[in-house]
Amino acid sequence: MTRRPALFLLPLLAGCGSAAGLKPAPGEHLPVAPRGAAATPTPQELLTPTSQERPQRSDELLRRSDERRSDEFDLPPSD
């Protein structure tokens, strides 16, 4: 019985997204420019993640194989 209200709300929540460009609310301003920045960032610049926030995947293959050095702490179990 609890699924019906959830299914009823799903189409309502799907329509909440906005397809238009983002603008500050009336009477509000964009955040101030960060320290050292020449200009205040636009809403699109604020929403675009930097490479540090969203790093690229590294698919670099192993180019050469090295022999592992011995591990002096890899001891057999004591009885």
Summary of the structure (lengths in Angstrom):
residues: 79
radius of gyration: 26.9
end to end distance: 60.3
largest distance: 76.6
contacts: 76
relative contact order: 0.08
helix: 22%
strand: 0%
